[in-house]
């Protein structure tokens, strides 16, 4: 069935960027950047192996400032000195027409003082995350909030100068943008907290800063997307009703796409177990003007086609793309039977997977994964939680 899948058809965004197919590689932590956040040769080798098939390849997340660093081996876009390395990364990804998207963020409270070299983590409020050994952050001041917004704009400008085709703002997986939106992490009583409208204010201002950077800097069409997690299990926490109002607001901001971060594309509510409707279907109804990328347990061509047939614009192939870097190429060639669905130690060198990345994969499997991921030819248990989304899709 060569070239008959809908996901192989091109798509043109409202910004004017055309991608060659509807398959996206979502951002996945590989932990292979240098200690200071520069792109490493190991990373370039990995992306060289894994790019060229999908229409869009979204990088692992890059921090926009020093206090935004979330983990070791993380990319940085916090200074102009990182532009040359990021330019090499963008050029490496942009093979065979694949579009290179740089995901940017601040980790907020989802880091620690060791990673921040002695500095206390920051967040919307001084509320610790509900996870083992979480440190209590300090609340960002008004001036620091404004500076962080500026930092997101500056990071977007650097992505443009480095030759990327777009930027994805990481507002998912409990990082800083989500921390301002969440009533669990945001207990502020000023313009940045309290009401739903106030809790939207920080991500909206960040989007506006990125849009202004694009208007000021880009000389050709440039993508801007936003990633979000639709629910939290904390009490209080984000509920789907809050997210639908937020999505409606984002729809008015004319983003190129929304990327919905879940462990399973078709997952219903984590909180209302009587409601069996998939969250992605609810989001579709209020995001009619904004394309969606949906991720989670998409492994086979049939899985991807089901996503597109449901009216979702893009299917993201995450873990499966680690195991099979030529997934799209094999579908295009009509050789689906040769797609690899497991990962063996013997494959690591061929796939460009170095020790930090492999140890991260093993650690995630030991914790329980949101979908089966085959390492050393052994299946791991399947658990569906946003906690694991955080671990596997930075």
One Martini backbone bead per residue (centre of mass of N, CA, C, O) as a GRO file, in nm:
protein
  394
    1UNK     BB    1   0.068   0.057   0.028
    2UNK     BB    2   0.173   0.295  -0.150
    3UNK     BB    3   0.092   0.622  -0.076
    4UNK     BB    4  -0.210   0.584   0.087
    5UNK     BB    5  -0.158   0.745   0.321
    6UNK     BB    6  -0.251   1.031   0.484
    7UNK     BB    7   0.027   1.084   0.646
    8UNK     BB    8   0.184   1.141   0.355
    9UNK     BB    9   0.068   1.411   0.339
   10UNK     BB   10   0.077   1.728   0.305
   11UNK     BB   11   0.129   2.050   0.491
   12UNK     BB   12  -0.012   2.383   0.550
   13UNK     BB   13   0.041   2.646   0.730
   14UNK     BB   14  -0.051   2.964   0.819
   15UNK     BB   15   0.257   3.069   0.788
   16UNK     BB   16   0.360   2.878   0.515
   17UNK     BB   17   0.449   2.609   0.609
   18UNK     BB   18   0.567   2.309   0.451
   19UNK     BB   19   0.499   1.970   0.493
   20UNK     BB   20   0.547   1.639   0.371
   21UNK     BB   21   0.402   1.532   0.643
   22UNK     BB   22   0.207   1.392   0.938
   23UNK     BB   23   0.486   1.340   1.081
   24UNK     BB   24   0.611   1.344   1.418
   25UNK     BB   25   0.881   1.424   1.629
   26UNK     BB   26   0.911   1.424   1.945
   27UNK     BB   27   1.026   1.526   2.234
   28UNK     BB   28   1.336   1.361   2.355
   29UNK     BB   29   1.529   1.255   2.589
   30UNK     BB   30   1.909   1.212   2.575
   31UNK     BB   31   2.150   1.349   2.745
   32UNK     BB   32   2.401   1.463   2.520
   33UNK     BB   33   2.483   1.715   2.618
   34UNK     BB   34   2.665   1.938   2.740
   35UNK     BB   35   2.706   2.079   3.044
   36UNK     BB   36   2.647   2.384   2.912
   37UNK     BB   37   2.436   2.310   2.650
   38UNK     BB   38   2.583   2.205   2.421
   39UNK     BB   39   2.629   2.063   2.136
   40UNK     BB   40   2.702   1.739   2.041
   41UNK     BB   41   2.833   1.489   1.852
   42UNK     BB   42   2.637   1.273   1.949
   43UNK     BB   43   2.383   1.425   1.871
   44UNK     BB   44   2.438   1.463   1.572
   45UNK     BB   45   2.445   1.162   1.514
   46UNK     BB   46   2.161   1.092   1.603
   47UNK     BB   47   2.007   1.288   1.409
   48UNK     BB   48   2.127   1.178   1.148
   49UNK     BB   49   1.985   0.896   1.182
   50UNK     BB   50   1.665   1.006   1.258
   51UNK     BB   51   1.626   1.164   1.009
   52UNK     BB   52   1.418   1.241   0.696
   53UNK     BB   53   1.107   1.143   0.729
   54UNK     BB   54   0.970   1.345   0.878
   55UNK     BB   55   0.817   1.649   0.871
   56UNK     BB   56   0.880   1.669   1.188
   57UNK     BB   57   1.143   1.778   1.426
   58UNK     BB   58   1.159   1.770   1.772
   59UNK     BB   59   1.342   1.870   2.010
   60UNK     BB   60   1.484   1.874   2.273
   61UNK     BB   61   1.496   2.064   2.531
   62UNK     BB   62   1.554   2.421   2.583
   63UNK     BB   63   1.687   2.656   2.770
   64UNK     BB   64   1.642   3.019   2.843
   65UNK     BB   65   1.786   2.981   3.129
   66UNK     BB   66   1.963   2.896   3.405
   67UNK     BB   67   1.695   2.843   3.588
   68UNK     BB   68   1.572   2.634   3.353
   69UNK     BB   69   1.722   2.393   3.432
   70UNK     BB   70   1.637   2.031   3.460
   71UNK     BB   71   1.897   1.874   3.337
   72UNK     BB   72   2.130   1.677   3.241
   73UNK     BB   73   2.207   1.713   2.904
   74UNK     BB   74   2.094   1.995   2.823
   75UNK     BB   75   1.984   2.221   2.635
   76UNK     BB   76   2.073   2.556   2.512
   77UNK     BB   77   1.925   2.916   2.453
   78UNK     BB   78   2.058   3.155   2.660
   79UNK     BB   79   2.279   3.221   2.430
   80UNK     BB   80   2.467   3.317   2.159
   81UNK     BB   81   2.689   3.088   2.192
   82UNK     BB   82   2.476   2.855   2.087
   83UNK     BB   83   2.423   2.898   1.781
   84UNK     BB   84   2.632   2.725   1.626
   85UNK     BB   85   2.533   2.449   1.737
   86UNK     BB   86   2.233   2.483   1.655
   87UNK     BB   87   2.295   2.503   1.352
   88UNK     BB   88   2.394   2.213   1.326
   89UNK     BB   89   2.132   2.083   1.421
   90UNK     BB   90   1.942   2.197   1.208
   91UNK     BB   91   2.097   2.090   0.958
   92UNK     BB   92   2.076   1.790   1.034
   93UNK     BB   93   1.761   1.766   1.037
   94UNK     BB   94   1.738   1.904   0.732
   95UNK     BB   95   1.665   1.633   0.583
   96UNK     BB   96   1.471   1.562   0.326
   97UNK     BB   97   1.264   1.805   0.438
   98UNK     BB   98   1.288   1.830   0.730
   99UNK     BB   99   1.164   1.992   1.006
  100UNK     BB  100   1.304   2.219   1.247
  101UNK     BB  101   1.231   2.205   1.601
  102UNK     BB  102   1.250   2.413   1.887
  103UNK     BB  103   1.240   2.341   2.217
  104UNK     BB  104   1.120   2.550   2.490
  105UNK     BB  105   1.222   2.636   2.842
  106UNK     BB  106   1.123   2.612   3.188
  107UNK     BB  107   1.131   2.414   3.474
  108UNK     BB  108   1.132   2.531   3.741
  109UNK     BB  109   1.050   2.307   3.999
  110UNK     BB  110   1.175   2.071   3.793
  111UNK     BB  111   1.428   2.079   3.995
  112UNK     BB  112   1.758   2.156   4.138
  113UNK     BB  113   2.034   2.274   4.314
  114UNK     BB  114   2.236   2.095   4.170
  115UNK     BB  115   2.170   2.171   3.874
  116UNK     BB  116   2.189   2.494   3.973
  117UNK     BB  117   2.450   2.533   4.141
  118UNK     BB  118   2.286   2.629   4.432
  119UNK     BB  119   2.020   2.713   4.329
  120UNK     BB  120   1.703   2.792   4.363
  121UNK     BB  121   1.421   2.718   4.266
  122UNK     BB  122   1.152   2.821   4.046
  123UNK     BB  123   0.821   2.984   4.052
  124UNK     BB  124   0.514   3.100   4.106
  125UNK     BB  125   0.545   2.940   4.381
  126UNK     BB  126   0.604   2.811   4.719
  127UNK     BB  127   0.564   2.502   4.577
  128UNK     BB  128   0.591   2.179   4.589
  129UNK     BB  129   0.623   1.902   4.438
  130UNK     BB  130   0.460   1.577   4.402
  131UNK     BB  131   0.762   1.446   4.485
  132UNK     BB  132   1.036   1.305   4.547
  133UNK     BB  133   1.260   1.536   4.679
  134UNK     BB  134   1.128   1.802   4.660
  135UNK     BB  135   1.180   2.132   4.617
  136UNK     BB  136   1.135   2.443   4.733
  137UNK     BB  137   1.045   2.713   4.583
  138UNK     BB  138   1.064   3.029   4.455
  139UNK     BB  139   0.912   3.314   4.388
  140UNK     BB  140   0.868   3.508   4.138
  141UNK     BB  141   0.914   3.808   4.046
  142UNK     BB  142   0.804   4.049   3.852
  143UNK     BB  143   1.076   4.098   3.709
  144UNK     BB  144   1.134   3.794   3.650
  145UNK     BB  145   0.895   3.745   3.471
  146UNK     BB  146   0.968   3.951   3.254
  147UNK     BB  147   1.246   3.824   3.191
  148UNK     BB  148   1.140   3.546   3.101
  149UNK     BB  149   0.981   3.648   2.864
  150UNK     BB  150   1.226   3.767   2.722
  151UNK     BB  151   1.382   3.496   2.701
  152UNK     BB  152   1.185   3.360   2.505
  153UNK     BB  153   1.226   3.565   2.278
  154UNK     BB  154   1.535   3.528   2.249
  155UNK     BB  155   1.523   3.224   2.183
  156UNK     BB  156   1.364   3.255   1.923
  157UNK     BB  157   1.571   3.423   1.774
  158UNK     BB  158   1.798   3.208   1.785
  159UNK     BB  159   1.648   2.994   1.623
  160UNK     BB  160   1.639   3.158   1.365
  161UNK     BB  161   1.951   3.210   1.336
  162UNK     BB  162   2.005   2.883   1.332
  163UNK     BB  163   1.768   2.760   1.118
  164UNK     BB  164   1.502   2.711   1.209
  165UNK     BB  165   1.142   2.641   1.149
  166UNK     BB  166   1.087   2.642   1.471
  167UNK     BB  167   0.880   2.672   1.774
  168UNK     BB  168   0.836   2.512   2.097
  169UNK     BB  169   0.630   2.556   2.366
  170UNK     BB  170   0.671   2.429   2.697
  171UNK     BB  171   0.342   2.364   2.856
  172UNK     BB  172   0.423   2.088   2.987
  173UNK     BB  173   0.502   1.852   3.226
  174UNK     BB  174   0.522   2.072   3.480
  175UNK     BB  175   0.631   2.328   3.387
  176UNK     BB  176   0.636   2.664   3.407
  177UNK     BB  177   0.393   2.726   3.229
  178UNK     BB  178   0.212   2.527   3.390
  179UNK     BB  179   0.258   2.647   3.676
  180UNK     BB  180   0.089   2.906   3.615
  181UNK     BB  181  -0.181   2.749   3.536
  182UNK     BB  182  -0.173   2.605   3.802
  183UNK     BB  183  -0.336   2.574   4.119
  184UNK     BB  184  -0.098   2.431   4.263
  185UNK     BB  185   0.164   2.621   4.182
  186UNK     BB  186  -0.051   2.870   4.183
  187UNK     BB  187  -0.087   3.119   4.466
  188UNK     BB  188  -0.135   3.384   4.362
  189UNK     BB  189  -0.255   3.753   4.411
  190UNK     BB  190  -0.198   3.861   4.138
  191UNK     BB  191  -0.189   3.891   3.792
  192UNK     BB  192  -0.061   3.572   3.794
  193UNK     BB  193  -0.317   3.490   3.978
  194UNK     BB  194  -0.608   3.280   4.055
  195UNK     BB  195  -0.752   3.319   3.807
  196UNK     BB  196  -0.771   3.189   3.501
  197UNK     BB  197  -0.684   3.442   3.353
  198UNK     BB  198  -0.422   3.488   3.523
  199UNK     BB  199  -0.295   3.199   3.465
  200UNK     BB  200  -0.267   3.270   3.150
  201UNK     BB  201  -0.075   3.516   3.125
  202UNK     BB  202   0.208   3.400   3.094
  203UNK     BB  203   0.175   3.223   2.836
  204UNK     BB  204   0.068   3.455   2.663
  205UNK     BB  205   0.319   3.638   2.684
  206UNK     BB  206   0.515   3.434   2.562
  207UNK     BB  207   0.381   3.412   2.290
  208UNK     BB  208   0.406   3.712   2.219
  209UNK     BB  209   0.717   3.717   2.228
  210UNK     BB  210   0.757   3.512   2.002
  211UNK     BB  211   0.595   3.661   1.783
  212UNK     BB  212   0.775   3.914   1.785
  213UNK     BB  213   1.040   3.775   1.706
  214UNK     BB  214   0.940   3.678   1.434
  215UNK     BB  215   0.859   3.955   1.314
  216UNK     BB  216   1.161   4.078   1.355
  217UNK     BB  217   1.346   3.822   1.222
  218UNK     BB  218   1.197   3.677   1.013
  219UNK     BB  219   1.228   3.601   0.644
  220UNK     BB  220   1.050   3.346   0.688
  221UNK     BB  221   0.862   3.106   0.751
  222UNK     BB  222   0.745   3.041   1.099
  223UNK     BB  223   0.702   2.833   1.362
  224UNK     BB  224   0.433   2.810   1.625
  225UNK     BB  225   0.414   2.622   1.921
  226UNK     BB  226   0.215   2.430   2.173
  227UNK     BB  227   0.254   2.256   2.478
  228UNK     BB  228   0.019   2.029   2.648
  229UNK     BB  229  -0.144   1.933   2.948
  230UNK     BB  230  -0.479   1.855   3.024
  231UNK     BB  231  -0.386   1.729   3.311
  232UNK     BB  232  -0.415   1.682   3.665
  233UNK     BB  233  -0.393   1.507   3.990
  234UNK     BB  234  -0.395   1.730   4.156
  235UNK     BB  235  -0.496   1.902   4.473
  236UNK     BB  236  -0.509   2.122   4.310
  237UNK     BB  237  -0.582   2.122   3.947
  238UNK     BB  238  -0.587   2.048   3.633
  239UNK     BB  239  -0.864   2.056   3.422
  240UNK     BB  240  -1.032   2.014   3.133
  241UNK     BB  241  -1.196   2.274   3.157
  242UNK     BB  242  -0.951   2.462   3.165
  243UNK     BB  243  -0.819   2.372   2.897
  244UNK     BB  244  -1.051   2.450   2.704
  245UNK     BB  245  -1.023   2.754   2.764
  246UNK     BB  246  -0.729   2.775   2.679
  247UNK     BB  247  -0.760   2.673   2.389
  248UNK     BB  248  -0.948   2.899   2.302
  249UNK     BB  249  -0.737   3.118   2.343
  250UNK     BB  250  -0.517   2.997   2.154
  251UNK     BB  251  -0.690   3.002   1.898
  252UNK     BB  252  -0.682   3.325   1.888
  253UNK     BB  253  -0.348   3.331   1.846
  254UNK     BB  254  -0.254   3.176   1.588
  255UNK     BB  255  -0.126   2.915   1.592
  256UNK     BB  256   0.007   2.643   1.429
  257UNK     BB  257   0.006   2.462   1.704
  258UNK     BB  258  -0.096   2.181   1.907
  259UNK     BB  259   0.055   1.984   2.169
  260UNK     BB  260  -0.054   1.675   2.303
  261UNK     BB  261   0.034   1.545   2.619
  262UNK     BB  262   0.038   1.186   2.609
  263UNK     BB  263   0.044   0.834   2.657
  264UNK     BB  264  -0.244   0.841   2.501
  265UNK     BB  265  -0.436   0.948   2.258
  266UNK     BB  266  -0.719   0.796   2.389
  267UNK     BB  267  -0.739   0.930   2.657
  268UNK     BB  268  -0.905   0.979   2.926
  269UNK     BB  269  -0.977   1.081   3.217
  270UNK     BB  270  -0.805   1.094   3.530
  271UNK     BB  271  -1.066   1.200   3.713
  272UNK     BB  272  -1.318   1.113   3.522
  273UNK     BB  273  -1.427   0.780   3.505
  274UNK     BB  274  -1.717   0.829   3.359
  275UNK     BB  275  -1.548   0.956   3.126
  276UNK     BB  276  -1.475   0.811   2.796
  277UNK     BB  277  -1.382   1.045   2.646
  278UNK     BB  278  -1.148   1.164   2.470
  279UNK     BB  279  -0.955   1.439   2.512
  280UNK     BB  280  -0.894   1.501   2.212
  281UNK     BB  281  -1.193   1.542   2.133
  282UNK     BB  282  -1.246   1.787   2.309
  283UNK     BB  283  -1.023   1.965   2.186
  284UNK     BB  284  -1.118   1.969   1.892
  285UNK     BB  285  -1.384   2.143   1.941
  286UNK     BB  286  -1.188   2.413   2.032
  287UNK     BB  287  -0.953   2.375   1.777
  288UNK     BB  288  -1.052   2.431   1.474
  289UNK     BB  289  -0.805   2.651   1.389
  290UNK     BB  290  -0.599   2.434   1.521
  291UNK     BB  291  -0.362   2.231   1.496
  292UNK     BB  292  -0.280   1.889   1.581
  293UNK     BB  293  -0.073   1.706   1.805
  294UNK     BB  294  -0.052   1.353   1.857
  295UNK     BB  295   0.041   1.149   2.145
  296UNK     BB  296   0.059   0.802   2.212
  297UNK     BB  297   0.098   0.488   2.114
  298UNK     BB  298   0.251   0.526   1.831
  299UNK     BB  299   0.369   0.267   1.600
  300UNK     BB  300   0.194   0.209   1.362
  301UNK     BB  301   0.048   0.286   1.071
  302UNK     BB  302  -0.237   0.238   1.185
  303UNK     BB  303  -0.214   0.432   1.421
  304UNK     BB  304  -0.163   0.689   1.253
  305UNK     BB  305  -0.416   0.675   1.071
  306UNK     BB  306  -0.626   0.701   1.298
  307UNK     BB  307  -0.555   0.989   1.372
  308UNK     BB  308  -0.617   1.120   1.095
  309UNK     BB  309  -0.913   1.009   1.063
  310UNK     BB  310  -1.000   1.191   1.327
  311UNK     BB  311  -0.877   1.494   1.243
  312UNK     BB  312  -0.584   1.488   1.303
  313UNK     BB  313  -0.304   1.630   1.172
  314UNK     BB  314  -0.093   1.481   1.377
  315UNK     BB  315   0.146   1.220   1.420
  316UNK     BB  316   0.338   1.096   1.688
  317UNK     BB  317   0.665   0.939   1.690
  318UNK     BB  318   0.844   0.823   1.943
  319UNK     BB  319   0.976   0.549   2.048
  320UNK     BB  320   0.969   0.421   1.766
  321UNK     BB  321   1.193   0.616   1.652
  322UNK     BB  322   1.424   0.489   1.810
  323UNK     BB  323   1.403   0.199   1.687
  324UNK     BB  324   1.290   0.348   1.396
  325UNK     BB  325   1.433   0.577   1.181
  326UNK     BB  326   1.277   0.438   0.901
  327UNK     BB  327   0.967   0.442   0.909
  328UNK     BB  328   0.877   0.623   0.673
  329UNK     BB  329   1.051   0.498   0.449
  330UNK     BB  330   0.919   0.213   0.469
  331UNK     BB  331   0.636   0.300   0.397
  332UNK     BB  332   0.704   0.431   0.122
  333UNK     BB  333   0.835   0.145   0.016
  334UNK     BB  334   0.650  -0.101   0.120
  335UNK     BB  335   0.821  -0.213   0.408
  336UNK     BB  336   0.671  -0.271   0.689
  337UNK     BB  337   0.789  -0.557   0.775
  338UNK     BB  338   1.081  -0.403   0.858
  339UNK     BB  339   0.989  -0.289   1.109
  340UNK     BB  340   1.106  -0.190   1.420
  341UNK     BB  341   0.983  -0.296   1.772
  342UNK     BB  342   1.277  -0.325   1.894
  343UNK     BB  343   1.544  -0.322   2.153
  344UNK     BB  344   1.890  -0.376   2.139
  345UNK     BB  345   2.210  -0.372   2.236
  346UNK     BB  346   2.308  -0.420   1.933
  347UNK     BB  347   2.171  -0.129   1.830
  348UNK     BB  348   2.303   0.128   1.956
  349UNK     BB  349   2.518   0.221   1.753
  350UNK     BB  350   2.334   0.239   1.503
  351UNK     BB  351   2.136   0.457   1.674
  352UNK     BB  352   2.315   0.658   1.861
  353UNK     BB  353   2.319   0.531   2.157
  354UNK     BB  354   2.416   0.645   2.449
  355UNK     BB  355   2.449   0.599   2.777
  356UNK     BB  356   2.256   0.824   2.886
  357UNK     BB  357   2.014   0.731   2.717
  358UNK     BB  358   1.999   0.433   2.802
  359UNK     BB  359   1.970   0.485   3.106
  360UNK     BB  360   1.705   0.639   3.073
  361UNK     BB  361   1.541   0.410   2.952
  362UNK     BB  362   1.577   0.215   3.190
  363UNK     BB  363   1.460   0.398   3.412
  364UNK     BB  364   1.179   0.423   3.287
  365UNK     BB  365   1.113   0.123   3.287
  366UNK     BB  366   1.144   0.081   3.597
  367UNK     BB  367   0.902   0.289   3.654
  368UNK     BB  368   0.723   0.284   3.414
  369UNK     BB  369   0.532   0.286   3.123
  370UNK     BB  370   0.297   0.422   2.887
  371UNK     BB  371   0.446   0.205   2.713
  372UNK     BB  372   0.580  -0.032   2.540
  373UNK     BB  373   0.937  -0.096   2.586
  374UNK     BB  374   1.202  -0.248   2.412
  375UNK     BB  375   1.459  -0.379   2.618
  376UNK     BB  376   1.642  -0.645   2.569
  377UNK     BB  377   1.385  -0.805   2.467
  378UNK     BB  378   1.193  -0.672   2.699
  379UNK     BB  379   0.906  -0.621   2.850
  380UNK     BB  380   0.719  -0.364   2.987
  381UNK     BB  381   0.520  -0.211   3.173
  382UNK     BB  382   0.194  -0.058   3.158
  383UNK     BB  383   0.160   0.296   3.210
  384UNK     BB  384  -0.077   0.579   3.257
  385UNK     BB  385   0.118   0.874   3.282
  386UNK     BB  386   0.242   1.197   3.308
  387UNK     BB  387   0.502   1.128   3.457
  388UNK     BB  388   0.620   0.970   3.212
  389UNK     BB  389   0.609   1.193   3.009
  390UNK     BB  390   0.826   1.359   3.142
  391UNK     BB  391   1.058   1.150   3.112
  392UNK     BB  392   1.018   1.095   2.778
  393UNK     BB  393   0.908   1.416   2.697
  394UNK     BB  394   1.095   1.695   2.701
   0.00000   0.00000   0.00000
